[in-house]
């Protein structure tokens, strides 16, 4: 049986880990939030859904206490924590030469950073449309359905890709092996680059933001910079499609009633992932000689808010 670790067992990591555990897989949650780990081990993971409340018994440990070696490590830390987590796991002997590292994190550039720690062919990049909430340490809120789209970071899918897809799908996680996951990643990143910083700066829910009469004009300034950078990196995404994707999120029946994750992070005293979203676009732009003043300004504005609130 594959030994699986979920590194970063917050809302999404908890959801994925619990689903795999309930499907009969050998799963360990790894996280560095001590009270979260303690609560899971002492009382189980409390699960709240739209219709039910129950508890799942699943093992959890701190990263410094890892003693096992894993065949699959699903990486769902915050982006800024991923390198430290992966380094800790490697130094602790958790990673062998065939261990697959499946990154489901938001943002760009993960393959570049993680491949400094493990070879690129061991890294798999995923986009997930599942969502989850964390009501407190050891307490998950699970609503709705979703999917996972992934590909080996070197662009070459293999037998391990098939194995990962099979494992995920035994847990009804709706996984698909992609032939071009980078387009899906950049599409999701564009959505996050628009809604996360703007709703955070403006203190608005997604629907409130979308109600502005000139919202398309506002949003297109960001999208155009991202598309220009993407095309320079041979990523084929189109501005009109991206605008339609974002617009579809405004209704209350979709995401309109929600604040984006960046707003929640900032207002709960946590650092944001701005450097892996708009900040990474600006970094790529600088490397490519492409001006990205809107994304640069949004990055600075969020860092100013972090400075004031963290």
MARMIMAR-891114 format. One record per residue (C-alpha): residue number from 1; z, x, y. Coordinates in Angstrom, 2 decimals. Layout:
{i->NUM; w->Z; u->X; v->Y}
...
***
This chain:
{i->1; w->0.00; u->0.00; v->0.00}
{i->2; w->-0.86; u->1.20; v->3.49}
{i->3; w->2.18; u->2.20; v->5.52}
{i->4; w->1.78; u->0.75; v->9.00}
{i->5; w->3.66; u->1.49; v->12.21}
{i->6; w->3.38; u->-0.43; v->15.46}
{i->7; w->4.27; u->2.04; v->18.22}
{i->8; w->5.28; u->0.08; v->21.27}
{i->9; w->6.90; u->-3.06; v->19.92}
{i->10; w->7.05; u->-5.14; v->23.08}
{i->11; w->5.36; u->-8.52; v->23.40}
{i->12; w->1.96; u->-7.64; v->21.94}
{i->13; w->3.24; u->-4.99; v->19.57}
{i->14; w->5.84; u->-7.41; v->18.31}
{i->15; w->3.24; u->-10.09; v->17.76}
{i->16; w->0.87; u->-7.84; v->15.84}
{i->17; w->3.67; u->-6.23; v->13.83}
{i->18; w->5.29; u->-9.52; v->12.85}
{i->19; w->1.91; u->-11.00; v->11.83}
{i->20; w->1.18; u->-8.03; v->9.56}
{i->21; w->4.70; u->-8.08; v->8.12}
{i->22; w->4.44; u->-11.80; v->7.35}
{i->23; w->1.14; u->-11.10; v->5.57}
{i->24; w->2.99; u->-8.81; v->3.18}
{i->25; w->2.23; u->-5.39; v->4.66}
{i->26; w->4.67; u->-2.47; v->4.89}
{i->27; w->5.28; u->-2.47; v->8.65}
{i->28; w->7.76; u->-0.62; v->10.86}
{i->29; w->8.20; u->-1.31; v->14.56}
{i->30; w->8.70; u->1.79; v->16.71}
{i->31; w->10.03; u->1.47; v->20.23}
{i->32; w->12.25; u->3.40; v->22.64}
{i->33; w->14.03; u->0.37; v->24.13}
{i->34; w->17.34; u->0.88; v->22.35}
{i->35; w->18.80; u->-2.63; v->22.73}
{i->36; w->15.48; u->-4.15; v->21.59}
{i->37; w->15.51; u->-2.04; v->18.42}
{i->38; w->19.20; u->-2.80; v->17.82}
{i->39; w->18.71; u->-6.55; v->18.19}
{i->40; w->15.73; u->-6.58; v->15.81}
{i->41; w->17.68; u->-4.65; v->13.17}
{i->42; w->20.92; u->-6.61; v->13.59}
{i->43; w->19.59; u->-10.13; v->14.07}
{i->44; w->15.88; u->-10.04; v->13.20}
{i->45; w->12.99; u->-10.72; v->15.57}
{i->46; w->13.46; u->-14.13; v->17.12}
{i->47; w->10.15; u->-16.01; v->17.41}
{i->48; w->9.50; u->-18.96; v->19.69}
{i->49; w->6.17; u->-20.82; v->19.47}
{i->50; w->4.87; u->-24.04; v->21.01}
{i->51; w->6.33; u->-26.02; v->18.11}
{i->52; w->8.92; u->-23.90; v->16.29}
{i->53; w->11.68; u->-21.31; v->16.53}
{i->54; w->12.50; u->-18.93; v->13.68}
{i->55; w->13.60; u->-15.37; v->12.88}
{i->56; w->11.74; u->-12.62; v->11.03}
{i->57; w->13.51; u->-9.70; v->9.41}
{i->58; w->11.48; u->-6.56; v->10.11}
{i->59; w->12.55; u->-2.89; v->10.37}
{i->60; w->12.56; u->-1.20; v->13.78}
{i->61; w->13.38; u->2.36; v->14.82}
{i->62; w->13.40; u->4.60; v->17.87}
{i->63; w->10.53; u->7.10; v->18.03}
{i->64; w->12.94; u->10.06; v->17.78}
{i->65; w->14.23; u->8.72; v->14.46}
{i->66; w->10.86; u->8.44; v->12.72}
{i->67; w->11.00; u->10.11; v->9.31}
{i->68; w->8.08; u->8.53; v->7.45}
{i->69; w->4.35; u->9.26; v->7.47}
{i->70; w->2.01; u->6.35; v->8.23}
{i->71; w->-1.55; u->5.52; v->7.27}
{i->72; w->-2.16; u->3.28; v->10.28}
{i->73; w->-0.42; u->3.49; v->13.65}
{i->74; w->-1.17; u->0.66; v->16.07}
{i->75; w->-0.53; u->1.96; v->19.57}
{i->76; w->0.66; u->-0.71; v->22.00}
{i->77; w->2.88; u->1.13; v->24.44}
{i->78; w->2.27; u->0.88; v->28.15}
{i->79; w->-0.67; u->3.17; v->28.95}
{i->80; w->1.47; u->5.73; v->30.78}
{i->81; w->3.74; u->6.08; v->27.74}
{i->82; w->1.05; u->6.54; v->25.10}
{i->83; w->0.69; u->10.33; v->25.14}
{i->84; w->4.43; u->10.92; v->24.94}
{i->85; w->4.73; u->8.41; v->22.08}
{i->86; w->1.83; u->9.88; v->20.11}
{i->87; w->3.11; u->13.42; v->20.65}
{i->88; w->6.57; u->12.38; v->19.45}
{i->89; w->5.09; u->10.80; v->16.33}
{i->90; w->2.93; u->13.82; v->15.59}
{i->91; w->5.80; u->16.25; v->16.05}
{i->92; w->7.98; u->14.03; v->13.87}
{i->93; w->5.52; u->14.19; v->10.98}
{i->94; w->4.42; u->10.55; v->11.20}
{i->95; w->0.71; u->11.44; v->11.39}
{i->96; w->-1.28; u->13.01; v->8.55}
{i->97; w->-4.90; u->14.14; v->8.61}
{i->98; w->-6.20; u->10.70; v->7.67}
{i->99; w->-3.84; u->8.56; v->9.76}
{i->100; w->-5.81; u->6.04; v->11.81}
{i->101; w->-4.60; u->5.54; v->15.39}
{i->102; w->-5.61; u->2.07; v->16.60}
{i->103; w->-5.20; u->1.80; v->20.37}
{i->104; w->-4.94; u->-1.76; v->21.67}
{i->105; w->-3.76; u->-0.79; v->25.13}
{i->106; w->-5.19; u->-1.98; v->28.42}
{i->107; w->-7.12; u->0.38; v->30.65}
{i->108; w->-9.66; u->3.17; v->30.43}
{i->109; w->-9.70; u->6.76; v->29.25}
{i->110; w->-7.41; u->6.45; v->26.25}
{i->111; w->-9.79; u->8.24; v->23.91}
{i->112; w->-9.91; u->11.19; v->26.31}
{i->113; w->-6.13; u->11.50; v->26.54}
{i->114; w->-5.25; u->10.75; v->22.92}
{i->115; w->-7.89; u->13.12; v->21.52}
{i->116; w->-5.89; u->16.00; v->23.01}
{i->117; w->-3.22; u->15.13; v->20.44}
{i->118; w->-5.20; u->13.95; v->17.37}
{i->119; w->-8.90; u->14.39; v->16.51}
{i->120; w->-11.28; u->11.84; v->18.00}
{i->121; w->-12.43; u->10.61; v->14.58}
{i->122; w->-8.88; u->9.41; v->13.85}
{i->123; w->-8.77; u->7.25; v->17.00}
{i->124; w->-9.95; u->3.63; v->17.04}
{i->125; w->-10.28; u->1.66; v->20.28}
{i->126; w->-9.64; u->-2.06; v->20.37}
{i->127; w->-9.85; u->-4.97; v->22.76}
{i->128; w->-7.52; u->-7.82; v->21.92}
{i->129; w->-7.57; u->-11.33; v->23.31}
{i->130; w->-4.22; u->-12.21; v->21.77}
{i->131; w->-1.36; u->-12.79; v->24.20}
{i->132; w->2.41; u->-12.77; v->23.85}
{i->133; w->5.58; u->-12.83; v->25.90}
{i->134; w->8.92; u->-11.08; v->25.59}
{i->135; w->11.79; u->-13.37; v->26.54}
{i->136; w->14.36; u->-10.63; v->26.03}
{i->137; w->15.24; u->-7.83; v->23.61}
{i->138; w->14.28; u->-8.95; v->20.12}
{i->139; w->12.88; u->-12.30; v->21.31}
{i->140; w->9.13; u->-13.04; v->21.28}
{i->141; w->7.21; u->-15.96; v->22.79}
{i->142; w->3.98; u->-16.58; v->20.86}
{i->143; w->1.38; u->-19.03; v->22.12}
{i->144; w->-2.32; u->-19.58; v->21.50}
{i->145; w->-4.82; u->-17.74; v->19.39}
{i->146; w->-6.94; u->-14.62; v->19.89}
{i->147; w->-9.10; u->-11.92; v->18.38}
{i->148; w->-9.42; u->-8.14; v->18.02}
{i->149; w->-12.64; u->-6.19; v->18.48}
{i->150; w->-12.53; u->-2.47; v->17.59}
{i->151; w->-14.55; u->0.65; v->16.85}
{i->152; w->-13.93; u->4.29; v->16.00}
{i->153; w->-13.77; u->6.25; v->19.25}
{i->154; w->-16.52; u->8.62; v->18.09}
{i->155; w->-18.89; u->5.64; v->17.73}
{i->156; w->-19.22; u->6.02; v->13.95}
{i->157; w->-17.65; u->3.26; v->11.88}
{i->158; w->-16.63; u->4.11; v->8.33}
{i->159; w->-14.64; u->2.97; v->5.30}
{i->160; w->-11.41; u->3.24; v->7.25}
{i->161; w->-12.86; u->0.81; v->9.81}
{i->162; w->-13.42; u->-1.66; v->6.98}
{i->163; w->-9.89; u->-1.12; v->5.70}
{i->164; w->-8.37; u->-1.70; v->9.15}
{i->165; w->-10.40; u->-4.88; v->9.61}
{i->166; w->-9.30; u->-6.16; v->6.19}
{i->167; w->-5.63; u->-5.44; v->6.93}
{i->168; w->-5.78; u->-7.21; v->10.29}
{i->169; w->-7.62; u->-10.19; v->8.87}
{i->170; w->-5.14; u->-10.69; v->6.04}
{i->171; w->-2.76; u->-11.50; v->8.93}
{i->172; w->-5.31; u->-13.90; v->10.49}
{i->173; w->-5.73; u->-11.65; v->13.53}
{i->174; w->-9.49; u->-12.35; v->13.70}
{i->175; w->-10.62; u->-8.72; v->13.73}
{i->176; w->-14.25; u->-7.66; v->14.06}
{i->177; w->-15.74; u->-4.18; v->13.81}
{i->178; w->-17.82; u->-3.57; v->16.92}
{i->179; w->-20.95; u->-1.49; v->17.38}
{i->180; w->-20.19; u->-1.08; v->21.08}
{i->181; w->-16.55; u->-1.70; v->21.87}
{i->182; w->-16.88; u->0.17; v->25.17}
{i->183; w->-18.70; u->-2.74; v->26.80}
{i->184; w->-15.90; u->-5.08; v->25.76}
{i->185; w->-13.30; u->-2.61; v->27.04}
{i->186; w->-15.01; u->-2.27; v->30.42}
{i->187; w->-15.38; u->-6.05; v->30.70}
{i->188; w->-11.66; u->-6.58; v->30.11}
{i->189; w->-10.84; u->-3.70; v->32.45}
{i->190; w->-12.93; u->-5.29; v->35.20}
{i->191; w->-11.02; u->-8.55; v->34.84}
{i->192; w->-7.76; u->-6.63; v->35.03}
{i->193; w->-8.93; u->-4.50; v->37.97}
{i->194; w->-9.58; u->-7.68; v->39.95}
{i->195; w->-6.79; u->-10.07; v->39.01}
{i->196; w->-3.91; u->-7.68; v->38.39}
{i->197; w->-3.74; u->-5.86; v->41.73}
{i->198; w->-4.93; u->-8.70; v->43.95}
{i->199; w->-2.57; u->-11.34; v->42.54}
{i->200; w->0.25; u->-8.78; v->42.73}
{i->201; w->-0.45; u->-7.77; v->46.33}
{i->202; w->-1.00; u->-11.38; v->47.43}
{i->203; w->1.92; u->-12.76; v->45.39}
{i->204; w->-0.32; u->-15.42; v->43.84}
{i->205; w->-0.94; u->-17.00; v->40.49}
{i->206; w->-4.46; u->-16.58; v->39.14}
{i->207; w->-5.42; u->-20.15; v->40.06}
{i->208; w->-4.02; u->-19.80; v->43.59}
{i->209; w->-6.07; u->-16.65; v->44.07}
{i->210; w->-9.20; u->-18.35; v->42.75}
{i->211; w->-8.81; u->-21.29; v->45.15}
{i->212; w->-9.78; u->-19.15; v->48.15}
{i->213; w->-13.16; u->-20.35; v->49.48}
{i->214; w->-14.60; u->-16.83; v->49.70}
{i->215; w->-13.07; u->-15.48; v->46.51}
{i->216; w->-16.46; u->-14.51; v->45.03}
{i->217; w->-17.25; u->-12.39; v->48.06}
{i->218; w->-13.84; u->-10.71; v->47.77}
{i->219; w->-14.07; u->-10.11; v->44.03}
{i->220; w->-17.64; u->-8.81; v->44.14}
{i->221; w->-16.59; u->-5.85; v->46.28}
{i->222; w->-14.49; u->-4.58; v->43.36}
{i->223; w->-16.95; u->-5.54; v->40.64}
{i->224; w->-19.86; u->-3.75; v->42.30}
{i->225; w->-17.97; u->-0.45; v->42.39}
{i->226; w->-16.96; u->-0.78; v->38.74}
{i->227; w->-20.50; u->-1.64; v->37.60}
{i->228; w->-21.92; u->1.36; v->39.47}
{i->229; w->-19.44; u->3.70; v->37.77}
{i->230; w->-20.00; u->2.06; v->34.38}
{i->231; w->-23.77; u->2.42; v->34.58}
{i->232; w->-23.36; u->6.10; v->35.45}
{i->233; w->-21.36; u->6.44; v->32.22}
{i->234; w->-24.06; u->4.55; v->30.24}
{i->235; w->-21.93; u->1.42; v->29.87}
{i->236; w->-24.14; u->-1.66; v->30.24}
{i->237; w->-22.16; u->-4.34; v->32.05}
{i->238; w->-23.57; u->-6.71; v->34.68}
{i->239; w->-21.96; u->-7.99; v->37.86}
{i->240; w->-22.99; u->-11.63; v->37.50}
{i->241; w->-21.61; u->-11.87; v->33.97}
{i->242; w->-18.35; u->-10.26; v->35.04}
{i->243; w->-17.99; u->-12.61; v->38.00}
{i->244; w->-18.51; u->-15.61; v->35.70}
{i->245; w->-15.92; u->-14.26; v->33.26}
{i->246; w->-13.33; u->-13.95; v->36.04}
{i->247; w->-14.18; u->-17.34; v->37.54}
{i->248; w->-13.63; u->-18.97; v->34.14}
{i->249; w->-9.99; u->-17.88; v->34.25}
{i->250; w->-9.05; u->-19.79; v->37.43}
{i->251; w->-8.52; u->-23.32; v->36.01}
{i->252; w->-4.97; u->-24.32; v->35.09}
{i->253; w->-6.21; u->-25.03; v->31.57}
{i->254; w->-7.15; u->-21.35; v->31.22}
{i->255; w->-5.05; u->-18.71; v->33.05}
{i->256; w->-4.64; u->-20.38; v->36.43}
{i->257; w->-0.91; u->-21.08; v->36.14}
{i->258; w->-0.05; u->-17.52; v->35.15}
{i->259; w->0.82; u->-14.37; v->37.06}
{i->260; w->-0.97; u->-11.28; v->35.67}
{i->261; w->0.99; u->-8.63; v->33.78}
{i->262; w->1.00; u->-6.21; v->36.73}
{i->263; w->2.80; u->-8.78; v->38.88}
{i->264; w->5.34; u->-9.27; v->36.10}
{i->265; w->5.84; u->-5.53; v->35.64}
{i->266; w->6.40; u->-4.90; v->39.33}
{i->267; w->8.78; u->-7.81; v->39.77}
{i->268; w->10.77; u->-6.77; v->36.71}
{i->269; w->11.23; u->-3.21; v->37.96}
{i->270; w->8.68; u->-1.61; v->35.65}
{i->271; w->5.90; u->0.84; v->36.62}
{i->272; w->2.44; u->-0.70; v->36.58}
{i->273; w->-0.72; u->0.45; v->34.78}
{i->274; w->-2.73; u->0.73; v->38.02}
{i->275; w->-3.68; u->4.37; v->37.34}
{i->276; w->-5.40; u->3.30; v->34.10}
{i->277; w->-7.29; u->0.47; v->35.81}
{i->278; w->-8.47; u->0.81; v->39.42}
{i->279; w->-7.10; u->4.34; v->39.55}
{i->280; w->-9.19; u->5.38; v->36.57}
{i->281; w->-12.29; u->3.82; v->38.14}
{i->282; w->-11.61; u->5.86; v->41.27}
{i->283; w->-11.09; u->9.00; v->39.18}
{i->284; w->-14.37; u->8.51; v->37.32}
{i->285; w->-16.10; u->7.83; v->40.64}
{i->286; w->-14.81; u->11.09; v->42.07}
{i->287; w->-16.00; u->13.00; v->38.99}
{i->288; w->-19.45; u->11.35; v->39.22}
{i->289; w->-19.84; u->11.59; v->43.00}
{i->290; w->-19.66; u->7.80; v->43.41}
{i->291; w->-17.66; u->6.31; v->46.26}
{i->292; w->-15.05; u->3.74; v->45.17}
{i->293; w->-13.06; u->3.00; v->48.37}
{i->294; w->-11.98; u->-0.51; v->47.32}
{i->295; w->-10.53; u->0.64; v->44.01}
{i->296; w->-8.92; u->3.63; v->45.69}
{i->297; w->-7.28; u->1.40; v->48.30}
{i->298; w->-5.99; u->-1.07; v->45.70}
{i->299; w->-4.48; u->1.83; v->43.76}
{i->300; w->-2.70; u->3.08; v->46.88}
{i->301; w->-1.45; u->-0.40; v->47.76}
{i->302; w->0.08; u->-0.94; v->44.33}
{i->303; w->1.73; u->2.49; v->44.46}
{i->304; w->3.19; u->1.56; v->47.84}
{i->305; w->4.66; u->-1.59; v->46.30}
{i->306; w->6.02; u->0.42; v->43.39}
{i->307; w->7.65; u->2.83; v->45.82}
{i->308; w->9.38; u->-0.05; v->47.55}
{i->309; w->10.43; u->-2.02; v->44.46}
{i->310; w->11.10; u->0.45; v->41.63}
***
